[in-house]
Structures are given as structure tokens and as C-alpha cells.
Amino acid sequence: MMKSMTAAALLVVLALAGQSAEAFVSPSTTATCPATSASTAASSLAMGGPNDTATKDIPYGENSRKFRRTVYTHDDWVKHRSPNRFVKNIFSIFSSGIYKNVGREVSTTTTIATLVFLWNMLTVGYDDFNQIHHAPLIDNYYVPGLTLPLTPFTLASGSLGLLLVFRTNTAYQRWDEARKNWGMNINHTRDLVRMGNAFYDETDVDPATRQADLQRLSVCTWAFVRSMKRHLSPEWEDEAAYRLELYERLPESQANAIINAAHRPNRALFDLSMAIENLPMHFMRKNEMHKALTIFEDNLGSSERLLTSPVPLIYNRHTARFLSWWLLFMPLAMYKPFASTWNHVGMIPATAMISLFLFGIEELATQMEEPFTILPMQAFCDKIGNWCNEIVSWEDGDNGITTAKSYQGHSEVYFENLGDAAGVVNGNNGNAFVEPQLQEWGRQ
């Protein structure tokens, strides 16, 4: 048994070296990019996203997060409940972004299973295609077959399952909290502008002044949520678009003040406070409106906490180590249970499938742990801007449930007849087709 364990450890080390140890190290998701100045914002956005130097080291999983920003409509829910969803999900497994992200890890464990299969054919013996057994080609006491008892893996599987469950639940709770923060923003921005419109004292105020005051309240409300979105987004993805939107909607001096601020959402919130104070109404009514700003500040602080404080790294690392070593040595324990298959060959696909699903669970948690780059925050901001403008003017507008394809999120409705968006992103730096197409959609 000791010789078998030593040989197994050596085999795992060799497999890891062959597949690159990076397969079991989380890739860095930090992209260092130069700041985008106001003069270069338009040209940077016209390129359809970050420049080549900023994106060349961004892995597929990071570049594909924008396509997880799903905004559902009734049509999407119909497809979501489709009785064909199981078959479709089974056949789309190899185009899944989650599974593409763990491909190296799965290939490593599958390689180990294949090496165990071949090694044991040489050292234990093998059956040919006619089911005739042949003696081992290497018959040496010091060259044992590679097997491990299944019992330790069975005993450890319960603890591993608990770690993965807690990891996934915690990640989902973080996503849920982030979504609720934005839900509160949506609710209270509408409420704030509604109060401003209803409480406005029109005594001795001409209609043009009233409309200008309320329009200022509307755009300042939008500027806060848009600044919050930029605050929670990567610079390389959102800086250029953020600057352009501010210069388009706000007076230049106000846009410059927000852009140059060290903490942009705070500056935008200050401008919103001044817009409220500028409204002609009783101070008690202004106090009611200021309560919404306190909620905005709480939502911002809660979101900053989620962004800057991951699940304790000791928990994540221990779970990753436990899972990795459990799966790396599992092929040795799978050898005997598959004795009924030809030369135990069934252990290879079994190892691949188990690795795919277990690594996939951990990858799901990792993808949800930082929720903001998979939330459709741009869609939220555009909804808020639309609704605020509608409330202060009561001019015709849409209902805020948009199917605009420029939101860099998708459901099947948005990408109908365009193939798998994730597959498009996977090739040629991810921007050759998708980003120009998104810009084209935005112009339509």
C-alpha cells in the first residue's frame, strides 16, 4: 500500500506538471488599465470596449461576465419554464461558460485517470478485445499497480459536500443582497422624484422654472445611480461610457465635478441634495425627500462592503484545496469499482463527469461571489433615468421593461439567431464580433 501511495503521489505530480500547475490556481482577475481622460473617452468607446493591452490578459471567464446580465421579460419566463429545458441544458453543456472555465482542472483529473488506466494495464495485466487476459508487461515487486481504497473518499465526501454547499449559499446571498440594494435604488428613486413633483410649491413660479427644477432633480437622481454603477464596475469596462453619459446629460461643470471627485457617488449624492434644497417647498417635505438619500447611502455602503470584502480567503482556499486533492486522487479509488468494464476503462469518463460537476459547483460560487459585474446595472440605470424623466414631465415614455440589446446582458430572446454568445466571446479576444454588434444594436 505504501508503494502504491508513493507511486500515486508521483503520478499526480507529473500530471500536474504536464497540465500546468496554473490549472489549480485561480487566475488573477485584476486588469491594470490607464485612466481614461475626457478627451479620449469617445475614441475609447468607439473601439467597442477596452483596448488590446487592457484585455489581452483577461481570461474568458472574466470577459464573458457581461453576458450574464440577464433582464427577463414575459417571453423569457415562458422559455425558462419550457419542458425542453432539461434536454437543451444537457446538450449545451460543452458551450457553457462555467464549464469552459474549469476545463483545465477537468482535463488534469481526466489525464490522471487515463494514466492510472494505462499504468495498471502495464503492471497488473490487461484484457485484449477478445477478452483474453494477458500478464503484466512490467512484472516487478517494486512497480505496483495504482489503486486506493474507496472508503476514505466516501467518508470525506460528506464534509466536502458541506463545504461546497456553504460556499454556494454564501455566494448566492451576496448576489441577492446586491440585487436588493439595486431594487431599493429603483424603488426610492421613483419615490423621490414623485415627491418632488407632488410637493413642488408652484406659487409665483413660472412653468419653465418649475420644469427646470424638476428636470435637475431627475438628472441628479440618475447621476447618482450611474456613478454608483461606475463605482462598482471595472474601470476598463465602464469609464469611457460613464464619462460620455455624464457629459451628455449633465451641465459640463457638474459632470467635471463628479468625474474629478475622489468618491464620485458621494459627489453625485451631494448634487442631488442641493437639487432637493433648491425646490420651493416646506422644509418638512424636504426632510421626507432627504430620507431617500439616506437609503441611497446605505445601499452604496452595503455594495461597497460586498465589493471589498470577499468570503474569508481561508475558507475559499481550504475548500479549493480539499476539492482539488480529493478529485486528483479519486481516479485511484475509482479503479476497482469499475472492474466490470473493459480494463476498468469506465473510470475515465466517470472521473471526467464527477470533476466537471464538482469543479462547476465551486466555479458557480466564485462567479456569484462578486455580484456586480453579472448584474444588469446599466439596465437599472437606464430604467431609473427613463422613469424619473417620465415622472417629472409625464410625457410619453416606455414602461422601463426594455429589450434593448445594448445592455451587454442577454437572454435567449436577445440573442435569437445569433448563436451562442459565450462561444463568440471565446474567440479572438472576445471583442471582434460582440462589441461592434452591441454598438450597432445601440444605434438601432
N, C-alpha and C positions, 0 to 999 in steps of 0.2 A: 504493500500500500504506500509506503514511504517513497519507493522508487517511482511509483505511478504518479504520486503527487508532485515530485520533483520534475518529472518529465512534463507533466501538465503545466506547471508554472513556466517552464522554459518555452513550451509551445505557445502559451498566452503572450509571453513577452515578444516572441518572434512575430506573432500575428499582429500585435500592436505596432511593432516597428514597421512591418510591411504595409499596414494600412494608414500609418502616420498617427502618432500619439495625439495629434490635434483633434482626432475624431472624438476623443473623450474629454476635450477641454472646450468650455463654452466660448464661442468666438466673440471677440470684442465688438460691441455694437456702437462704439463711440466714433463718430466721424468728426475729424477736426477740419473745419472749413473757415476760410477767411470771412470776415464780416462783410455784409453786402451794403454798400453805400446807396444813398438815394439816387445818385446819378447812374448807377449800374443796375438798379432794380429791374427796370423794364427789359434790358437786354438779357439779364439772367433768367427772367421768367419766360422770355421768348424761346429760350433753349429747351423749355419743357421740363425743367427740374434742375437739380444740382449739376454742376459741371463735372467733367470726366474725372478730374483729380479728386473731387469730393466723393464720387460714388464708386470708383474702381475697386475699393476695398470693402464695400458694403455687401455682405452676403445676401443670398437670395431671400432668406427668411425676413431680413430687415426690409428689403426693397419691396416685398410683397405685402407688407402690413397695410399699406394704403388700400388694398383691395379687400380688406376685411371690414371696412367701414360701411356696414350694411344699413341701409334705410329701407325698411319694409313698407309696402303698400298692401292693399287687399289682394291684389293679384299675386304678390309674393307669398302671402299666407296660404292662398289656395295651392300653390306649388309646394309649399312647405308641408302641407298635410297630404300630399299626393300618396296614394297607395303604392306607387312605384319608387318611393324614396329609398327603400332598402336595396333594391336591385341596382338603382342608379349609384348609390353610395358605395356599394361593393365594387362596381366596375370603374369607379373614378378614384380608386384608392391610390393608383400609381401617379395620378396627376395632382394629388393632394399636397398642398404646401407644407403641411405638418410633417408628412412622411418624407417629403424631399429633404426636409431639414435634418432628419435623423438618418439619412441614407448611409453616411459613413459609419455610424455606430452599428447599424444593422448589417452592413457588409462585413464589418470586423467580426462580429459574433458568428455570422454565416461562414466566414473564412475559417474560423477556428473549428466549427462543426465539420467542415469539409476536410480539414487537416486531420482531425481525430478519426474521421471515417477512413481516410487513406492510410494513416499510420497503423490503425488497428488491422486493416487488411494485410499489411506487411508483417505485423508482429503477432497477430492472433490467428490469422488464416482467413480465407475468403471462399465464397461460392461463385462459380462461374455462371454463365447464363443458362446452363443446363442443370443448375442446382447441384453440381458436383463440388464437394468441398476439397479445398487444396490446403496443404500445410503452409504455415507462415514462411515467407521468404527470408525473414530475419528471425532466426530461432536462437535467441541469446537470453540468458538469465538476466543480464544487466540492461536489456532493452525491453521493458514491459509494455503491455498494452495500456492505453489511456482510458481509464474509467474511474468514476467516483460513485459512491452510493447516493441514491436519490433522497434519502431521509433528511440530511442536513438542509437541502434546498426546500423540502416540504415544510420543515419546522420554521425556516426563516421566511417563508413566503407570506405568512400572516403579518409579521412585522413590516415587511416591505410593502404589503398592501396598505397597511395603516398609514405609513409614511406618504405614499402616493396619494391616498385619499385626502389626508390633511393638507398636503401641498396643493392639490387641485382645488379643494374647497376654499382655502385661504386666497388663492389667486382669483377665484370667481368672486369672492366677497369684495376684493379690491376693485375688480371691474364693476361690480354692482354699485359700490359706493361712488365711483367716478361717474357712472351713468346717472345716479340720483342727484349728484351735485349739478350736473348739467340740466337735469329735469327741473331742479329748483330754480336755476337761472332762467330757463324758458318761462316757467310759471310767473316768477316775480318780475321779470322784465315787462311782460304783458300787463301785470297788475300795476306796476309803477307808472307806465305810460297812460294806462286807463285812468288812474287817479289824477295824473297831471291834466288830462283833458277834461275830466269832470270837475275838478276843484278850481280850475282856472277862473279867476275873477275878471270878467270882461268889462267891468266898469271903467269908462274913459280909456279903453284900449281899442285901437283900430284893428280890423280883421287881419291886416298884413302883419302887424306886430305880434298878434296872438299866434298866427301860423308860424312865424319865425321862431318864437319862443318854444312852441311845442315841437317844431322840427329840430331845434337844437337839443331838446330833451331826448328825442328819438335817436338822433345820430350819436349822442354821447352815451346813451344806453348801449347801442350797437358797438361803439368803440371799446367799451369795457369788455364785453364778451369776446370781441375779436382779439383784443390784447391778451385776454386770458388764454384764448386758444393758441396764440403765438407763444405765450409764456410756457405752455405745456407741450409745445411741438419742437422738433429738431430745427436748428437754425437753417441747415442746408435745405430743408424741405419747404419752409414756410416764410422765411424772412422777406424774400423778394415780393411774393404775393401780398404779404401783410403791408409792406410799405406802399405798394401801388393802391391797395384798397383804401388805406388811410388818406393818401393824397387825393384820391378820387372823391371821397365822401366828406372829408373834413376840411375846414379852412387850413391853409398851409401852415400858419403859425401854430395852430393846435396840433396838427399832425406832427410837426417838427418837435414840439414839446413832448409829446408822447413817445416818439421814436427815440429821442435823445435821453429819455428818463432811464435811470438805473433799474427801476422796477416799473415797467410800463403799465400793468394793470392798476397799480396804485395811482399813477398819474391820471389814467383814464377815469378812475373812480372819483378822483378829486374834481375833474372837469364835470362829471355827472352831478356831483354835489353842488357845484356852482350853478349848473343849469337849473337845478331844483330851487336854489336860493333866489334865482333871478325871476322865478314865476310869481305873479301877483296873486297871492292867496294868504289866508290866515296861517300864522306860524304853527298852529296845532295840526293843520293839514300837511304842512311841510314836514313836520315831525313824523307823521304817518308814512310819508314817502321815504324819508331817510331810513326808516326801519328796513326797507327793502335793500338798501345799500349795505346795512349790517349783515344781512343774509348773503349778499354777494361776497362780502369779505370773508365770511365763514366758509362759503363754498370754495373760494380761492385758496384759503389756508388749508382746508381739507385736501384739496387736489395737490397742493404743493407737498403736503405730507406724504401722499401716495407716491408722488414722483421721486422724492428724495430719499425715501426710506423703504427699501425693499424688505421682503420677508427676511428675517435674520440669515445672513450668509452661512452661518454654521449649520443651519437646518437644511438649506438648499444643497450645500456641499456634501453633507453626510448622506442625504437622500441620493444624490447623483453617484457618490462612491458606492453606496450599498447596491444600488440598481446596476451599476456598471460591472462590479465584480461578480455579482450574482449571475448576470447574463453571460459574462465572459467564461465562467467555469461551468455553466449549465450544460453545454454540449457534452461534457464528460459524463454527467449524470444522466443524460438522455440516451446514452449508447445502449445500455441493457434493456430499457423499456421498449426499444424498437427492434428487438431481436427477431420479431416476426416478419420484418421487412427484409428485402434483399440486402445482405451485408450491413444491416442496420441503417440503410440509406435514408429512411424516413426521418431520422433525427435532423437532417439538414433543413428541409422545408419547415419542420416544426420549430427549430431554433429561429429561423428567419421570421416566422409569423409571430412567435412569442416576443421576440426582440422588437419587432415593428410596433406591436401594440403597447408594450410596456414603456419603451422609449417614447412612443407617441403620447402616452398619458403625461409623462414628465414634460414633454415639449409643449403640450397644451397649457400646462400650468405656467411654464416660462413665458409663453406668448401672452397670457392674460395678466401676468403679474404687473406689467406696466400697461395700463389700460388705455392711455390717452391716444397713442398712435394707431389704435384699432377702433376708436370711437369716431363716428362721423361728425367731428366738431365743426367742420366747415359748414356742413348742412345745418347744424344747430344755429350757427351764427347767421347764416342767410335767412333761416326761418325767423329768427328774432328780429333781424333788420326789416324783413318784409312786414311782419305783424306790427311792429312799432310804427312804421310809416303808415300803415293802414289805419291804426287806431287814432293817430293824431290828425289824420286828414279825412278818414272814411271815404277815400277814393277807392276805385276798383283795384283789387289785388287778388292774388291766388290764396288758397287755403293753407298754404305752408307745407302741404304734403307733396313734396316735389319728386319728380323722377328725373331731374336734371342729371346728366351723365358727367358733369364736370366736378362732381363731389369726390372723385377718386375713391369711391366706395362702390360696391356693386351687389346686386342680387342677380339672379338669372334673368330677370326682366331687362335689366340694364344692358347685359352683355349678350342678349339674344343674337344668334347668328354670327358672333364674333369669336367663337371658340373659347377655350379655357384661358381666362385672363392670366391665371397663375402661370400657365405654360408660356405665355407670351413674355411675361416678366423674366422668366428664367433664362432667356437667351439674349445675348448681345447687350449686356449691362442693364437690361430691363427697360430702357427708355426709348429704344429705336422706334418702336411702334406705339406703345401705350401712351406716353406723354404727349406726342403730337396729336394722337387721336383724341385725348382728353381735351386738348386745346380746341380742336375742331368742334367737338361736341359743345364746348362752352360758347362758341360763336354762333351755334345754330339756335 
